[in-house]
Amino acid sequence: MSVALLYGPVSTGAGWQALTKGAFDLSRFKIDWKNKQVKCPKGKLSRRWKVGKDSYGNSVIQTEFRRRDCTACRVRSRCTRSPKAPRSLTIKPFEVHQALQHARKRQKTKTFSKDYAIRAGVEGTISQAVRGVGVRQCRYVGLAKTHLQHVITAAAMNVVRAVSWLEGVPLAKTRQSHFARLAPDKTG
């Protein structure tokens, strides 16, 4: 199996547990791939391991713990918000799970921040080229003419950026959706 590096952030997780400090997200559970069981942070083993598909058609593994184990647990509020149902987990297949866990660890490093800053800068350049200069379509047919258009387009973008810098025009801020603009201003 070959491993491809992702040069972008991956989500921290889908559940509230991944967003709440001290809560038990997926990373706090020990997965025994060989025996098809999951151990919770308090040492209880899952009772079910079912292979299925998510809403996008991707393979997932659904696990669930015993109701009696979860009901009696002293730290239940850090694990699930359900008043009666036991904790359940949806896990990606082994290779995907390992890649996600590796990417989540890597994105917390300074090296990742440095590499991602480069990518973010390039994305800004690509956005300016697409929105401002229209690089998605070439006016010409043939490699030589297409190359010439790309060189002239890059030179034009450099001129636009230099003039903006000389005039003190600030860099564009991240665009907001129409819905987000309706939210009240946080500064006032």
FIPA-711361 format. One record per residue (C-alpha): residue in three letters; residue number from 1; x, y, z. Coordinates in Angstrom, 2 decimals, padded with zeros to 5 digits. Each point is the difference from the previous one (the first is absolute). Layout:
<pts>
(pt ALA,NUM,(X,Y,Z))
...
</pts>
This chain:
<pts>
(pt MET,1,(000.00,000.00,000.00))
(pt SER,2,(001.37,003.42,-000.91))
(pt VAL,3,(-000.52,002.97,002.28))
(pt ALA,4,(-000.86,003.43,-001.36))
(pt LEU,5,(000.64,003.08,002.10))
(pt LEU,6,(-002.92,002.35,000.43))
(pt TYR,7,(001.02,003.65,-000.06))
(pt GLY,8,(-003.13,001.26,001.63))
(pt PRO,9,(-001.72,-000.31,003.33))
(pt VAL,10,(-002.30,-002.92,000.72))
(pt SER,11,(-003.02,000.36,002.23))
(pt THR,12,(000.48,-000.61,003.70))
(pt GLY,13,(-003.02,-002.29,000.00))
(pt ALA,14,(-003.72,000.07,-000.61))
(pt GLY,15,(-001.39,-000.25,003.52))
(pt TRP,16,(-000.30,002.52,002.81))
(pt GLN,17,(002.58,-002.05,001.91))
(pt ALA,18,(002.73,001.09,-002.43))
(pt LEU,19,(-000.85,003.66,000.63))
(pt THR,20,(-000.39,-000.17,003.79))
(pt LYS,21,(003.04,000.05,002.27))
(pt GLY,22,(000.12,-003.05,002.25))
(pt ALA,23,(-002.62,-001.92,-001.98))
(pt PHE,24,(000.70,-003.49,-001.32))
(pt ASP,25,(000.44,000.29,-003.75))
(pt LEU,26,(001.03,-002.89,-002.25))
(pt SER,27,(003.70,000.49,000.74))
(pt ARG,28,(-000.61,-000.94,003.67))
(pt PHE,29,(-001.27,-003.48,-000.95))
(pt LYS,30,(002.34,-002.94,-000.66))
(pt ILE,31,(-000.88,-001.91,-003.15))
(pt ASP,32,(000.93,-003.69,-000.18))
(pt TRP,33,(-000.19,-000.60,-003.75))
(pt LYS,34,(000.96,-003.67,000.27))
(pt ASN,35,(-002.75,-000.93,002.48))
(pt LYS,36,(-002.48,002.57,-001.38))
(pt GLN,37,(-000.59,001.71,003.33))
(pt VAL,38,(000.33,003.49,001.43))
(pt LYS,39,(000.99,000.77,003.58))
(pt CYS,40,(-001.41,003.17,001.56))
(pt PRO,41,(002.12,002.30,002.20))
(pt LYS,42,(-001.41,-001.77,003.07))
(pt GLY,43,(000.97,-003.46,-001.29))
(pt LYS,44,(-003.38,-001.33,-001.18))
(pt LEU,45,(-000.10,-001.95,-003.28))
(pt SER,46,(-002.43,000.62,-002.84))
(pt ARG,47,(-002.67,-002.60,-000.68))
(pt ARG,48,(-000.52,000.55,-003.72))
(pt TRP,49,(002.25,000.41,-003.06))
(pt LYS,50,(-002.04,000.46,-003.16))
(pt VAL,51,(001.43,000.87,-003.41))
(pt GLY,52,(-002.26,002.26,-002.02))
(pt LYS,53,(-000.15,003.06,-002.24))
(pt ASP,54,(-000.34,003.68,000.88))
(pt SER,55,(-002.34,002.40,-001.80))
(pt TYR,56,(002.65,000.52,-002.71))
(pt GLY,57,(000.43,-003.72,-000.67))
(pt ASN,58,(003.36,-000.27,001.77))
(pt SER,59,(000.77,-003.03,002.17))
(pt VAL,60,(-000.26,000.59,003.74))
(pt ILE,61,(000.01,-002.10,003.14))
(pt GLN,62,(-002.73,000.61,002.55))
(pt THR,63,(000.63,-001.02,003.58))
(pt GLU,64,(-002.15,000.23,003.08))
(pt PHE,65,(000.57,-000.57,003.69))
(pt ARG,66,(-002.26,-001.83,002.45))
(pt ARG,67,(-002.82,002.03,001.46))
(pt ARG,68,(000.70,-001.23,003.53))
(pt ASP,69,(003.66,001.07,-000.25))
(pt CYS,70,(-000.87,003.50,-001.21))
(pt THR,71,(-002.92,000.54,002.40))
(pt ALA,72,(002.15,-000.77,003.06))
(pt CYS,73,(003.00,002.04,-001.19))
(pt ARG,74,(001.02,002.97,002.20))
(pt VAL,75,(001.40,001.97,-002.96))
(pt ARG,76,(-002.95,-000.59,-002.35))
(pt SER,77,(-000.50,003.75,-000.55))
(pt ARG,78,(003.48,000.21,-001.57))
(pt CYS,79,(-000.87,-002.81,-002.40))
(pt THR,80,(-003.62,000.34,-001.13))
(pt ARG,81,(-002.91,002.41,000.37))
(pt SER,82,(-002.63,-002.67,-000.46))
(pt PRO,83,(-001.94,-000.60,003.22))
(pt LYS,84,(-000.54,-003.72,-000.72))
(pt ALA,85,(001.88,-001.24,-003.06))
(pt PRO,86,(003.57,-001.31,000.36))
(pt ARG,87,(002.96,001.60,-001.77))
(pt SER,88,(000.44,-000.96,-003.61))
(pt LEU,89,(002.92,000.75,-002.31))
(pt THR,90,(000.34,000.15,-003.75))
(pt ILE,91,(003.53,-000.87,-001.08))
(pt LYS,92,(001.59,000.15,-003.43))
(pt PRO,93,(001.73,-003.15,-001.32))
(pt PHE,94,(003.49,-000.66,001.39))
(pt GLU,95,(002.08,001.70,-002.73))
(pt VAL,96,(-002.21,003.11,-000.11))
(pt HIS,97,(-000.19,000.20,003.80))
(pt GLN,98,(003.79,-000.22,000.32))
(pt ALA,99,(000.51,002.68,-002.67))
(pt LEU,100,(-002.48,002.34,001.73))
(pt GLN,101,(001.59,-000.48,003.42))
(pt HIS,102,(003.45,000.64,-001.49))
(pt ALA,103,(-001.23,003.15,-001.77))
(pt ARG,104,(-001.67,001.29,003.19))
(pt LYS,105,(003.25,-000.41,001.94))
(pt ARG,106,(002.04,001.58,-002.80))
(pt GLN,107,(-002.24,003.05,-000.30))
(pt LYS,108,(000.83,000.95,003.60))
(pt THR,109,(003.72,000.39,-000.84))
(pt LYS,110,(001.91,003.15,-000.95))
(pt THR,111,(001.19,-001.66,-003.21))
(pt PHE,112,(-003.60,-000.42,-001.14))
(pt SER,113,(-000.78,003.64,000.80))
(pt LYS,114,(002.97,001.11,-002.08))
(pt ASP,115,(-000.90,-002.26,-002.94))
(pt TYR,116,(-003.67,000.97,000.14))
(pt ALA,117,(000.86,003.71,000.00))
(pt ILE,118,(001.72,-000.54,-003.36))
(pt ARG,119,(-003.06,-001.79,-001.33))
(pt ALA,120,(-002.31,002.78,001.22))
(pt GLY,121,(002.10,002.57,-001.85))
(pt VAL,122,(-000.13,-002.01,-003.20))
(pt GLU,123,(-003.78,-000.37,000.35))
(pt GLY,124,(-000.29,003.79,000.18))
(pt THR,125,(001.99,000.33,-003.20))
(pt ILE,126,(-002.14,-002.61,-001.76))
(pt SER,127,(-003.17,001.73,001.20))
(pt GLN,128,(001.23,003.35,-001.34))
(pt ALA,129,(000.91,-001.62,-003.32))
(pt VAL,130,(-003.41,-001.67,-000.36))
(pt ARG,131,(-002.15,002.90,001.20))
(pt GLY,132,(002.00,002.95,-001.28))
(pt VAL,133,(001.64,-001.18,-003.18))
(pt GLY,134,(-002.12,-002.96,-001.12))
(pt VAL,135,(002.68,-002.69,-000.34))
(pt ARG,136,(-002.45,-002.89,-000.22))
(pt GLN,137,(-000.37,000.42,-003.73))
(pt CYS,138,(002.75,000.61,-002.50))
(pt ARG,139,(-000.67,002.24,-002.99))
(pt TYR,140,(002.37,-001.92,-002.23))
(pt VAL,141,(000.59,-003.49,-001.36))
(pt GLY,142,(003.46,-001.50,000.08))
(pt LEU,143,(002.62,-000.38,002.67))
(pt ALA,144,(002.18,002.95,-001.02))
(pt LYS,145,(-002.87,002.52,-000.03))
(pt THR,146,(-001.47,-001.42,003.22))
(pt HIS,147,(003.38,000.31,001.70))
(pt LEU,148,(000.31,003.59,-001.21))
(pt GLN,149,(-003.44,000.82,001.44))
(pt HIS,150,(001.00,-001.49,003.36))
(pt VAL,151,(003.24,002.02,000.10))
(pt ILE,152,(-001.79,003.25,-000.91))
(pt THR,153,(-002.75,-000.74,002.56))
(pt ALA,154,(002.60,-000.58,002.74))
(pt ALA,155,(001.74,003.26,-000.93))
(pt ALA,156,(-003.32,001.87,000.09))
(pt MET,157,(-000.77,-001.43,003.44))
(pt ASN,158,(003.42,001.15,001.23))
(pt VAL,159,(-000.68,003.52,-001.32))
(pt VAL,160,(-003.43,000.08,001.69))
(pt ARG,161,(001.54,-001.15,003.28))
(pt ALA,162,(002.86,002.52,-000.21))
(pt VAL,163,(-002.38,002.90,-000.70))
(pt SER,164,(-002.27,-001.09,002.88))
(pt TRP,165,(003.01,-000.18,002.31))
(pt LEU,166,(001.26,003.45,-001.06))
(pt GLU,167,(-003.47,001.51,000.51))
(pt GLY,168,(-000.34,-001.64,003.42))
(pt VAL,169,(-003.04,-002.07,-000.93))
(pt PRO,170,(-000.42,-002.65,002.72))
(pt LEU,171,(-000.15,-003.67,-000.85))
(pt ALA,172,(-003.51,-001.38,-000.41))
(pt LYS,173,(-001.63,-001.53,003.03))
(pt THR,174,(-001.68,-003.37,-000.12))
(pt ARG,175,(-003.33,000.23,-001.77))
(pt GLN,176,(-003.16,-000.42,002.07))
(pt SER,177,(-003.17,-001.68,-001.15))
(pt HIS,178,(-003.19,002.06,-000.21))
(pt PHE,179,(-001.34,-001.90,003.01))
(pt ALA,180,(003.13,000.69,002.09))
(pt ARG,181,(-000.29,003.73,-000.74))
(pt LEU,182,(-003.40,000.03,001.74))
(pt ALA,183,(001.61,-000.91,003.34))
(pt PRO,184,(000.41,002.88,002.47))
(pt ASP,185,(003.45,001.62,000.16))
(pt LYS,186,(002.08,-001.46,002.87))
(pt THR,187,(001.95,003.22,000.58))
(pt GLY,188,(-002.96,002.10,001.08))
</pts>
